[in-house]
């Protein structure tokens, strides 16, 4: 029995056909079929029922597949530990982040790359609900997200590591009447133009503002945070969002006023920001080291002028 044969077993169970498994493993269909026959012969078990529609794990096969996964994970851990001991960290890492911390995250990735040139880190900016769904399907390895109790209940197989709290703010152009002397003028909330980043926590906060204070015009919602900044500047408008989203943009802060949302009582205006990973997703040394670096980098927030 070889590690390659264990990989064959896991791949066939994952894809359901020998053809797709062979393509994923970059081996010939003949080599894959022979490898399966050898491991079944050695174990004295039939692991898959094969037919024209594909391959289905037998009851015994399901048990062997789970054992094979654990063995392969342990092997990967051994190889990765050896690489770290040689200061030779390698591998790929896919990270998703909310807007705002993106450039701080990019700096951390550059620093890691300078120490470990063989690593590959991919970063993209998303709203929290999208990245959590992508984490669930393992399209990303780490999410830097804002979350609440609803998310903790919705994703019981996630590990949430809180870094700090975030405050919900009203952010307005300096010429907007929305904020006066550092306080939100609530009677203006239903009158002035507003634009929002398409995030469930932000949308939920704005819906409560509409319910309490009313709104006559259309609320614009976009998935590009830079459009939000541009619209606020050009239209003397306002937006609602988390301090973490805004306090990394020094250029935006020069033309804006900020005020905490302390006038809503039915919904929380303080939320958690942190690292989110999937519990049963293999935690590579690269993931662990980068996660530690991020926690240290984000513990001290950049001050915001309120």
KEKE-3310 file (N, C-alpha, C; in steps of 0.2 Angstrom, whole numbers, plus 5000, padded with zeros to 4 digits):
npx = (5004:5003:5006:5001:4991:4982:4979:4972:4961:4954:4952:4943:4932:4928:4926:4918:4919:4930:4937:4936:4943:4955:4959:4960:4971:4981:4985:4985:4970:4971:4982:4976:4965:4972:4979:4969:4963:4974:4975:4963:4964:4975:4969:4958:4945:4931:4930:4924:4909:4907:4900:4891:4888:4897:4907:4903:4905:4907:4900:4911:4921:4919:4923:4937:4941:4939:4949:4960:4961:4964:4977:4984:4983:4990:5003:5005:5006:5018:5027:5026:5030:5043:5048:5046:5055:5066:5066:5058:5045:5031:5018:5000:4989:4973:4964:4951:4944:4936:4931:4943:4953:4961:4973:4982:4982:4987:5000:5005:5005:5015:5026:5027:5030:5042:5050:5047:5049:5044:5030:5013:5001:4985:4973:4957:4944:4929:4911:4906:4896:4897:4910:4910:4902:4910:4921:4915:4913:4926:4933:4940:4954:4955:4946:4944:4933:4918:4906:4892:4881:4871:4879:4887:4879:4874:4885:4891:4902:4913:4928:4929:4939:4940:4946:4944:4932:4920:4913:4898:4896:4890:4895:4899:4900:4910:4903:4890:4874:4871:4879:4883:4894:4900:4890:4876:4863:4848:4836:4839:4842:4833:4832:4844:4855:4860:4872:4877:4888:4886:4882:4877:4876:4877:4867:4856:4857:4854:4841:4835:4837:4829:4816:4814:4817:4812:4812:4813:4819:4828:4838:4855:4864:4879:4893:4906:4917:4925:4917:4907:4914:4918:4905:4900:4908:4906:4893:4890:4885:4880:4885:4883:4893:4906:4918:4931:4931:4933:4943:4956:4958:4965:4964:4951:4946:4950:4941:4929:4916:4914:4903:4897:4885:4873:4860:4851:4841:4836:4843:4860:4874:4887:4900:4908:4925:4936:4947:4941:4940:4938:4933:4936:4945:4960:4974:4987:5005:5008:4995:4993:5004:5002:4990:4993:5001:4992:4983:4991:4994:4982:4977:4979:4969:4969:4968:4953:4946:4933)
npy = (4994:5011:5029:5036:5027:5029:5042:5040:5033:5043:5053:5047:5044:5057:5063:5054:5048:5038:5044:5058:5059:5054:5065:5075:5071:5070:5058:5043:5035:5021:5019:5024:5015:5003:5005:5006:4993:4986:4991:4987:4973:4970:4974:4966:4970:4977:4992:5001:5002:5000:5007:5011:5024:5029:5028:5022:5023:5009:5002:4998:5004:5018:5019:5016:5026:5038:5035:5035:5048:5054:5049:5054:5068:5068:5065:5076:5086:5082:5084:5098:5103:5099:5107:5120:5119:5120:5133:5135:5138:5134:5134:5138:5151:5157:5171:5181:5197:5210:5227:5240:5235:5230:5235:5234:5221:5217:5222:5214:5202:5204:5205:5193:5186:5191:5184:5171:5166:5156:5155:5157:5170:5174:5187:5194:5207:5207:5207:5202:5191:5185:5180:5171:5161:5157:5152:5141:5133:5131:5139:5149:5151:5158:5170:5187:5194:5203:5199:5192:5186:5179:5174:5165:5155:5151:5145:5133:5125:5133:5141:5155:5168:5181:5197:5211:5223:5231:5247:5254:5267:5283:5291:5306:5318:5333:5345:5341:5342:5332:5328:5337:5345:5333:5325:5315:5322:5317:5320:5324:5312:5305:5314:5317:5313:5296:5282:5265:5252:5235:5225:5214:5218:5231:5235:5230:5239:5251:5249:5249:5262:5268:5263:5269:5283:5286:5288:5296:5296:5285:5273:5269:5255:5247:5236:5240:5247:5259:5266:5270:5279:5289:5293:5299:5310:5317:5321:5327:5318:5304:5289:5273:5263:5252:5256:5251:5249:5262:5268:5266:5273:5287:5297:5298:5302:5315:5323:5321:5318:5310:5300:5291:5278:5280:5281:5271:5258:5245:5236:5229:5240:5238:5226:5211:5208:5198:5183:5170:5153:5137:5123:5109:5110:5108:5114:5122:5125:5137:5144:5144:5152:5164:5168:5171:5182:5191:5193:5199:5211:5217:5220:5232:5246:5258:5275:5284:5300:5306)
npz = (5000:4996:4998:4987:4982:4992:4990:4978:4982:4990:4981:4971:4979:4982:4969:4962:4950:4941:4930:4932:4944:4940:4932:4941:4949:4940:4933:4923:4917:4917:4926:4938:4940:4941:4953:4962:4961:4967:4980:4985:4983:4992:5004:5005:5003:4995:4989:4981:4972:4955:4941:4925:4928:4937:4952:4967:4985:4995:5011:5018:5011:5014:5027:5025:5017:5026:5035:5026:5023:5035:5037:5026:5029:5041:5035:5027:5037:5043:5033:5031:5044:5044:5033:5039:5050:5042:5039:5028:5023:5013:5000:4997:5000:5003:5006:5012:5015:5024:5017:5020:5031:5021:5015:5026:5028:5016:5017:5028:5021:5011:5019:5025:5013:5010:5019:5017:5002:4994:4996:4991:4992:4991:4990:4993:4992:5001:5005:5022:5023:5010:5011:5021:5017:5006:5013:5019:5008:5006:4997:5001:5013:5025:5033:5036:5045:5050:5062:5071:5084:5077:5066:5073:5077:5064:5058:5065:5063:5061:5067:5076:5080:5089:5087:5090:5095:5085:5080:5075:5063:5058:5043:5036:5023:5025:5023:5024:5033:5042:5053:5067:5077:5081:5083:5078:5068:5070:5064:5051:5045:5037:5026:5019:5005:5003:5003:5003:5008:5002:5013:5026:5039:5039:5030:5038:5049:5043:5039:5051:5054:5045:5048:5061:5059:5046:5028:5013:5000:4988:4994:4990:4986:4985:4980:4980:4989:4986:4978:4986:4994:4985:4981:4992:4994:4982:4983:4994:5004:5015:5024:5031:5042:5048:5060:5057:5044:5039:5046:5040:5029:5026:5017:5015:5027:5029:5023:5029:5042:5057:5067:5081:5081:5092:5094:5092:5098:5097:5089:5089:5089:5090:5085:5082:5076:5068:5065:5055:5053:5045:5054:5051:5041:5034:5044:5039:5042:5036:5036:5050:5055:5048:5052:5066:5064:5059:5069:5079:5072:5070:5083:5089:5085:5072:5077:5076:5071:5080)
capx = (5000:5007:5002:4998:4985:4977:4976:4967:4954:4951:4949:4937:4926:4927:4923:4912:4921:4938:4939:4937:4948:4962:4961:4962:4977:4986:4987:4981:4964:4973:4986:4971:4961:4977:4981:4963:4963:4980:4974:4957:4967:4979:4965:4953:4939:4928:4930:4919:4904:4908:4895:4892:4886:4902:4909:4900:4909:4904:4901:4918:4925:4918:4928:4944:4942:4941:4956:4965:4961:4968:4984:4987:4983:4996:5009:5006:5008:5025:5031:5026:5034:5050:5049:5046:5061:5071:5064:5057:5038:5029:5011:4996:4985:4968:4962:4946:4944:4931:4935:4946:4959:4964:4980:4986:4982:4992:5007:5007:5007:5022:5031:5028:5033:5049:5053:5046:5048:5040:5023:5009:4995:4980:4969:4952:4940:4922:4907:4906:4892:4900:4917:4909:4899:4916:4924:4911:4914:4933:4936:4945:4956:4955:4941:4944:4926:4914:4901:4888:4878:4868:4884:4890:4874:4873:4891:4894:4908:4918:4931:4929:4944:4939:4952:4942:4925:4919:4908:4895:4897:4888:4901:4896:4904:4911:4898:4883:4871:4870:4883:4885:4898:4902:4883:4871:4857:4844:4830:4842:4844:4828:4832:4850:4857:4864:4874:4879:4891:4881:4884:4870:4876:4876:4860:4852:4857:4851:4834:4832:4836:4823:4810:4814:4817:4809:4816:4809:4822:4830:4845:4859:4868:4884:4897:4912:4918:4928:4911:4904:4918:4917:4898:4899:4912:4904:4886:4889:4880:4882:4885:4884:4897:4910:4924:4936:4930:4935:4949:4962:4958:4967:4962:4943:4945:4952:4935:4923:4914:4912:4899:4895:4877:4871:4853:4847:4840:4833:4848:4867:4879:4894:4900:4915:4929:4941:4948:4937:4942:4933:4936:4939:4949:4967:4977:4994:5009:5007:4989:4994:5009:4999:4984:4996:5004:4986:4980:4995:4994:4975:4975:4979:4966:4971:4963:4948:4943:4926)
capy = (5000:5017:5035:5037:5023:5032:5048:5038:5031:5049:5056:5043:5045:5064:5065:5049:5044:5037:5049:5065:5058:5054:5071:5079:5068:5070:5052:5040:5031:5015:5019:5024:5009:4998:5007:5004:4986:4984:4992:4982:4966:4970:4975:4961:4973:4981:4999:5005:4999:5003:5006:5016:5031:5031:5024:5023:5020:5004:5003:4997:5009:5024:5019:5016:5033:5042:5033:5037:5056:5056:5047:5059:5074:5068:5065:5083:5089:5080:5087:5105:5104:5099:5113:5126:5119:5122:5140:5134:5137:5134:5133:5143:5153:5161:5175:5186:5202:5216:5233:5244:5232:5226:5237:5232:5214:5216:5223:5208:5197:5206:5204:5185:5184:5192:5179:5164:5168:5151:5155:5161:5172:5177:5191:5198:5211:5205:5208:5197:5186:5181:5177:5166:5156:5154:5148:5135:5129:5130:5143:5153:5147:5162:5176:5192:5196:5205:5194:5193:5180:5175:5170:5160:5150:5148:5142:5130:5121:5138:5144:5162:5171:5188:5202:5217:5225:5237:5252:5256:5274:5287:5295:5311:5324:5339:5350:5338:5344:5326:5328:5343:5345:5326:5321:5314:5326:5312:5323:5324:5305:5304:5319:5318:5307:5290:5276:5260:5246:5230:5221:5213:5221:5238:5235:5229:5245:5256:5247:5251:5269:5270:5262:5274:5290:5287:5289:5297:5294:5279:5271:5266:5250:5244:5231:5242:5252:5265:5270:5273:5285:5294:5296:5303:5316:5321:5323:5329:5313:5301:5282:5270:5257:5250:5260:5247:5250:5269:5271:5264:5278:5293:5302:5299:5305:5322:5327:5318:5319:5303:5300:5284:5277:5279:5283:5265:5254:5239:5232:5231:5244:5235:5220:5207:5208:5193:5178:5164:5147:5131:5118:5103:5112:5106:5120:5121:5129:5144:5147:5146:5158:5170:5170:5174:5188:5195:5194:5204:5217:5221:5221:5239:5249:5265:5279:5288:5306:5307)
capz = (5000:4995:4999:4981:4982:4997:4987:4973:4986:4992:4975:4968:4984:4981:4962:4960:4944:4940:4925:4935:4949:4937:4929:4946:4951:4934:4931:4918:4920:4918:4932:4944:4940:4944:4960:4966:4962:4971:4987:4987:4984:4998:5010:5005:5003:4989:4992:4977:4967:4949:4935:4920:4931:4941:4957:4974:4990:4999:5018:5020:5008:5017:5033:5023:5014:5031:5038:5022:5024:5041:5036:5021:5033:5045:5031:5025:5043:5044:5028:5033:5050:5042:5030:5044:5053:5038:5037:5021:5022:5006:5000:4995:5005:5000:5011:5010:5020:5023:5015:5026:5033:5015:5014:5031:5026:5010:5020:5031:5016:5008:5024:5025:5006:5010:5023:5014:4995:4990:4997:4987:4996:4987:4994:4989:4996:5000:5011:5027:5021:5005:5012:5026:5012:5002:5018:5020:5003:5005:4992:5004:5019:5031:5032:5041:5044:5055:5063:5077:5087:5071:5062:5077:5077:5058:5056:5071:5061:5060:5073:5076:5084:5090:5088:5094:5094:5080:5082:5069:5063:5052:5040:5031:5020:5030:5022:5026:5039:5046:5059:5070:5084:5083:5085:5072:5068:5068:5059:5044:5042:5031:5021:5015:5001:5007:4999:5008:5005:5002:5019:5029:5045:5037:5028:5044:5053:5039:5039:5057:5054:5040:5052:5066:5057:5040:5022:5007:4994:4987:4997:4985:4989:4980:4983:4979:4994:4983:4975:4992:4996:4979:4981:4998:4993:4977:4984:5001:5006:5021:5023:5037:5041:5054:5061:5054:5037:5037:5049:5037:5024:5028:5012:5016:5034:5028:5020:5032:5049:5060:5073:5083:5081:5099:5094:5090:5104:5095:5086:5092:5085:5091:5082:5083:5070:5069:5060:5054:5049:5045:5059:5048:5035:5036:5046:5037:5046:5033:5039:5057:5056:5045:5057:5072:5062:5058:5076:5082:5068:5071:5090:5090:5080:5070:5080:5071:5074:5081)
cpx = (5004:5002:4998:4991:4980:4974:4971:4960:4951:4948:4943:4931:4924:4923:4918:4914:4928:4941:4941:4943:4955:4964:4963:4969:4983:4989:4983:4975:4966:4977:4981:4968:4966:4978:4975:4962:4968:4978:4968:4959:4971:4974:4960:4946:4937:4927:4924:4915:4905:4903:4896:4891:4892:4904:4906:4904:4904:4904:4908:4923:4925:4923:4935:4945:4943:4947:4961:4966:4965:4976:4987:4987:4989:5003:5010:5008:5016:5029:5031:5030:5041:5052:5050:5053:5067:5071:5062:5049:5036:5021:5007:4991:4980:4964:4956:4945:4938:4935:4938:4953:4963:4971:4984:4987:4988:4999:5009:5009:5013:5027:5033:5031:5040:5053:5053:5044:5044:5033:5019:5002:4991:4975:4964:4947:4933:4918:4908:4902:4894:4906:4915:4906:4905:4920:4921:4912:4922:4936:4941:4948:4955:4950:4943:4937:4923:4908:4897:4885:4875:4873:4886:4885:4873:4879:4894:4900:4914:4921:4932:4934:4943:4945:4950:4935:4926:4913:4905:4894:4892:4894:4898:4901:4904:4906:4891:4880:4870:4873:4885:4888:4899:4896:4879:4865:4851:4838:4832:4843:4839:4828:4838:4851:4861:4866:4877:4883:4887:4884:4878:4870:4874:4869:4855:4851:4853:4843:4831:4832:4830:4817:4809:4813:4814:4814:4812:4812:4825:4837:4849:4863:4873:4889:4905:4913:4921:4922:4908:4908:4917:4910:4897:4902:4909:4897:4884:4884:4883:4882:4885:4888:4901:4916:4930:4936:4933:4941:4956:4963:4959:4965:4954:4942:4946:4945:4928:4922:4912:4908:4897:4887:4875:4863:4848:4847:4838:4838:4855:4870:4886:4895:4907:4919:4935:4942:4943:4940:4937:4937:4940:4943:4956:4971:4985:4998:5009:5001:4990:4998:5006:4994:4987:4998:4998:4983:4984:4994:4987:4973:4974:4976:4969:4966:4959:4946:4936:4924)
cpy = (5006:5023:5037:5033:5026:5038:5046:5036:5038:5052:5053:5044:5053:5066:5060:5046:5043:5042:5056:5064:5058:5061:5076:5077:5069:5064:5049:5036:5024:5014:5020:5018:5003:4999:5005:4997:4983:4985:4988:4975:4965:4970:4969:4963:4976:4988:5003:5000:5003:5002:5011:5023:5033:5026:5026:5020:5014:5006:5003:5002:5016:5024:5019:5023:5038:5041:5036:5045:5058:5054:5052:5066:5074:5068:5073:5087:5088:5084:5095:5107:5104:5105:5119:5125:5120:5129:5140:5133:5138:5133:5139:5145:5158:5165:5180:5191:5207:5222:5236:5241:5229:5228:5234:5224:5213:5217:5217:5202:5198:5204:5196:5183:5185:5187:5172:5165:5162:5151:5159:5163:5176:5181:5194:5201:5209:5207:5201:5190:5182:5177:5171:5160:5153:5150:5142:5130:5128:5134:5148:5149:5151:5168:5181:5196:5199:5201:5195:5186:5176:5171:5164:5154:5147:5144:5138:5126:5126:5139:5151:5165:5178:5192:5208:5218:5231:5241:5254:5264:5277:5291:5299:5316:5330:5344:5347:5340:5338:5326:5335:5342:5338:5322:5321:5318:5321:5314:5323:5317:5303:5309:5319:5312:5302:5285:5271:5254:5240:5224:5220:5217:5229:5239:5235:5236:5251:5255:5249:5259:5272:5269:5267:5281:5292:5289:5290:5295:5287:5278:5267:5261:5247:5240:5233:5248:5259:5269:5273:5279:5291:5297:5301:5310:5320:5324:5325:5324:5310:5293:5279:5264:5257:5254:5257:5248:5257:5271:5269:5269:5285:5299:5303:5303:5313:5326:5325:5319:5312:5304:5293:5284:5275:5280:5277:5260:5246:5234:5234:5235:5242:5228:5217:5207:5203:5188:5172:5159:5141:5125:5112:5104:5111:5113:5119:5126:5136:5147:5149:5152:5164:5173:5173:5181:5193:5197:5200:5211:5221:5222:5228:5243:5256:5270:5283:5294:5306:5314)
cpz = (5000:4997:4993:4980:4987:4994:4981:4976:4987:4986:4972:4973:4983:4975:4960:4954:4944:4935:4928:4941:4946:4934:4935:4949:4946:4933:4926:4921:4921:4925:4939:4945:4943:4951:4964:4967:4967:4978:4989:4988:4991:5005:5011:5005:4996:4992:4988:4973:4960:4944:4930:4922:4935:4946:4964:4979:4994:5006:5020:5017:5011:5023:5031:5020:5020:5034:5033:5022:5030:5040:5031:5025:5038:5041:5029:5031:5044:5039:5029:5039:5048:5038:5034:5048:5049:5036:5030:5020:5015:5006:4998:5000:5002:5006:5008:5016:5018:5020:5021:5028:5027:5015:5020:5030:5021:5012:5024:5026:5013:5013:5025:5018:5006:5014:5020:5007:4991:4992:4992:4991:4991:4991:4990:4994:4995:5006:5016:5025:5016:5007:5017:5022:5008:5007:5019:5014:5001:4999:4994:5011:5026:5029:5038:5040:5051:5056:5070:5079:5081:5067:5066:5077:5070:5055:5062:5069:5060:5067:5072:5082:5084:5091:5092:5092:5088:5081:5075:5069:5057:5050:5035:5029:5025:5029:5023:5032:5044:5052:5061:5077:5086:5084:5079:5073:5065:5063:5052:5041:5036:5026:5016:5011:5005:5002:5004:5004:5007:5007:5023:5036:5044:5034:5034:5048:5049:5039:5045:5058:5050:5044:5057:5064:5050:5034:5016:5000:4994:4990:4992:4989:4984:4984:4982:4984:4992:4980:4981:4994:4991:4980:4986:4997:4988:4978:4991:5005:5013:5019:5030:5037:5048:5054:5057:5047:5035:5040:5046:5031:5026:5024:5013:5022:5033:5026:5024:5040:5051:5066:5075:5083:5088:5100:5092:5096:5103:5092:5089:5087:5086:5089:5083:5076:5072:5063:5060:5050:5050:5050:5056:5042:5038:5038:5045:5042:5043:5036:5046:5058:5053:5050:5063:5070:5062:5065:5079:5078:5069:5078:5091:5085:5078:5073:5074:5075:5074:5083)
residu = (UNK:UNK:UNK:UNK:UNK:UNK:UNK:UNK:UNK:UNK:UNK:UNK:UNK:UNK:UNK:UNK:UNK:UNK:UNK:UNK:UNK:UNK:UNK:UNK:UNK:UNK:UNK:UNK:UNK:UNK:UNK:UNK:UNK:UNK:UNK:UNK:UNK:UNK:UNK:UNK:UNK:UNK:UNK:UNK:UNK:UNK:UNK:UNK:UNK:UNK:UNK:UNK:UNK:UNK:UNK:UNK:UNK:UNK:UNK:UNK:UNK:UNK:UNK:UNK:UNK:UNK:UNK:UNK:UNK:UNK:UNK:UNK:UNK:UNK:UNK:UNK:UNK:UNK:UNK:UNK:UNK:UNK:UNK:UNK:UNK:UNK:UNK:UNK:UNK:UNK:UNK:UNK:UNK:UNK:UNK:UNK:UNK:UNK:UNK:UNK:UNK:UNK:UNK:UNK:UNK:UNK:UNK:UNK:UNK:UNK:UNK:UNK:UNK:UNK:UNK:UNK:UNK:UNK:UNK:UNK:UNK:UNK:UNK:UNK:UNK:UNK:UNK:UNK:UNK:UNK:UNK:UNK:UNK:UNK:UNK:UNK:UNK:UNK:UNK:UNK:UNK:UNK:UNK:UNK:UNK:UNK:UNK:UNK:UNK:UNK:UNK:UNK:UNK:UNK:UNK:UNK:UNK:UNK:UNK:UNK:UNK:UNK:UNK:UNK:UNK:UNK:UNK:UNK:UNK:UNK:UNK:UNK:UNK:UNK:UNK:UNK:UNK:UNK:UNK:UNK:UNK:UNK:UNK:UNK:UNK:UNK:UNK:UNK:UNK:UNK:UNK:UNK:UNK:UNK:UNK:UNK:UNK:UNK:UNK:UNK:UNK:UNK:UNK:UNK:UNK:UNK:UNK:UNK:UNK:UNK:UNK:UNK:UNK:UNK:UNK:UNK:UNK:UNK:UNK:UNK:UNK:UNK:UNK:UNK:UNK:UNK:UNK:UNK:UNK:UNK:UNK:UNK:UNK:UNK:UNK:UNK:UNK:UNK:UNK:UNK:UNK:UNK:UNK:UNK:UNK:UNK:UNK:UNK:UNK:UNK:UNK:UNK:UNK:UNK:UNK:UNK:UNK:UNK:UNK:UNK:UNK:UNK:UNK:UNK:UNK:UNK:UNK:UNK:UNK:UNK:UNK:UNK:UNK:UNK:UNK:UNK:UNK:UNK:UNK:UNK:UNK:UNK:UNK:UNK:UNK:UNK:UNK:UNK:UNK:UNK:UNK:UNK:UNK:UNK:UNK:UNK:UNK:UNK:UNK:UNK:UNK:UNK:UNK:UNK:UNK:UNK)
# end
